[in-house]
Amino acid sequence: MAKDLSANLDLNLLKTLLVIYQEQNLRKASERLFVTQPAVSHALQKLRLHFEDDLFTKTRTGLTPTPYAKQLCQVLAPALDGLFQAVNNNQEFDPQQLTGKLRIALAPQFLYALGSKVYLAIHQQAPNCQIEVFTWNEATFSELLNGQTHIALNYDVANTSKELFRKPIPKSHPVIIVRKNHPYSGSELGATSDYAASAIWACLIVPERNELLTDVEQYYAQHNLTANIGFRSSSPESILQVVKQSDLLFPTLDIMVPDDHPDFRKLKARIDGPPIDHTTVCYYHQSKQNDPKTQWLFKLIESLLLKTKTAEQ
């Protein structure tokens, strides 16, 4: 008969295992768990003996999970979330009581427009949390699945894992940002406008969205035209600096800069064909649909996005 590995296993050890997996560093894991590093090392040794696996190997940068540990933790993350949620379900949620780390991934356009606001709003309501707000990257979906990232914001991405819940937020509107004294004097611009034929574009690289083909190129292609892309970057700051000092046009969302910005003005993006979807979505694990902490984070992000849009209208 196979050994029952769940027998006599302390849930705190499983939580420690998951945090070590997420941090891949004993010092960072100990800080997150609010215990000493020797205590985490001792817990890891117990886990190794229990599972009869090294679980992690040392590398130059920290720890690397073994294949067994990786498979185990990917299953554990949503299971433990559901367990702790069930245990705490009858307690009134109070963000003031939250501790530990909150990791939030934002696509570049949202990180630029909302990043500092997200931190300040969370810190005001949950002052005992360590907050990480970072740029959406190629690991974000897997980190949402394994619990390392709690919630993420991007455009709607088709064909995502069924284990991820996608909750839409009222979308922002596409605009075109130009420098204040740009030679184009119109208030709107579309792909079929006369000026668009010679326009040079600066485009933001958005992960999971347009790494290969920009939205502008897709719009132009609908009319059998070719867009002139002069500059691409994953940094909104870099693009705005280029636009400020050139005649390049920056297609983006209306939340990117305020209407009264001293250096820029916004043109209405006229849609001359089928629109490209700009729906904004919060992503989190299916197991967290009824989790009070997750819903609090979603409502906080939604509120900030709506306030930003209202302030600019």
C-alpha positions, 0 to 999 in steps of 0.5 A: 500500500502506498504511503499516506503522505498527508498523515500527521502533516502539519498545515504550517509546514505546507504553508512554509513549503509554498512560501519557499517555492514562491520566494525561492530564497530562505531569507525572503521566505522567513521575512514573509512568514515572520519567523527566523531563517533557521526556523524556515531551514528546520521546517524545510528539513522536516519537509524533505524527510517527510516527502523523501525528496530534496524539494529545492537545490541551491543555486547562485541566486537562491533555491530551485525547486525539484520537479516534484516540489514544482508539481506539488506546489502548483497543486497546493497553492489553490488548495490551501487558498480554498482551505484558508478561505473556508476556515476564515469565511465566517470572520468579518474581513478587515484589511487592517488585519492583513499581513504578509505580501500582496503581489499585483501585476499590471500591464505597462499602460496600467502600471504607468497610470495606476501603479503608485495609486494602487500602492498608496490605496492598499497601504492606507487600508492594509498598512501591515502588508508588504506590497509588490506592484510590478509589470506584467511579464511572461510568467504572470499567468503561471504565477497567478495559477501557482498563487505567487501573484494574487491579482493582475490587470491587463487587456482581455486575453483569449484562450487563458487557463480555465483555472483563471477567473477574468473579471471585466472592468469598464474599459478605457477609451483609445486616444492618440497622444501628441506633443502640445505643439504637434503640427497636426491641428485636428482633434481626431485621427483615423487610419483613413485620414489624409495625415495618417498616410504619412504619420509615424507611430510610437507604440507600447509593447503590451505582453500577451497583446501585441508583441508581434503586431501593434494595434495600429498595424491591425487598424491600417491592415483593415484598409489595406494600408501599411502603418509606419512604426517608428518606435516601440517600447515596453516603457510608457515613460520612454515613449512619452519622452520621445513623443514630447520631443518629436512628431510621433503619435502615441496610440494608447488609453485615455488614462495615460495622461490627464487632459490638462497635461502641459506637454501633451494633448489627446486626439480622439481615435476615430475607428474607421472599421471594426474596433479592436477590443480594449476590454480591461480584465482583472485576472485571479485564480478561480478558487479566489472568486469568493475570497474577501481579500481578492474581492477587496483588491478587485474593488480597489483597482476598479475604483482607482481606474474609474476615478482616473477616467472620471478625473480626465473626462 
